[in-house]
């Protein structure tokens, strides 16, 4: 799991994450202040973004989740959410893997860390990470965010010359 402010992406040394991550960051930086909700292809199904809005809730109403085929780069446009994180292998599965949605839920377990994703902050979760997003910060609230889905085989690949 990686967490930080978008403006510090390069200073954090994250350019080493490769071309797909750099393309995703450039796309986020070029967004208008109030982007449209929906799905946006950046490189077909290999890199795409989903922009959506939701209300945060209590953690007891949520499950940890993991993905096999994609790395998630989450960025908050407005509002704030807490995201709890645990290593995938420390949690029990809660249901079968849904290949169509690239999604498996997990039962509650030990929380290894919590981030507060507010406007301008991002977090990155790989297939070994299990985030539990959409948690209220102080009280339930509205969040406007996006998730860039980067195919695992594209993540960390160097820029082509």
Secondary structure by P-SEA (a helix, b strand, c coil): ccccccccccccccccccaaaaaaaaaaaaccccccbbbbbccccccccccbbbbbbccccbbbbbbccbbbbcccccbbbbbbbcccccccccccccccccbbbbccccccccccccccbbbbbccccccccccccccbbbbbbbbbbbccccccccccc
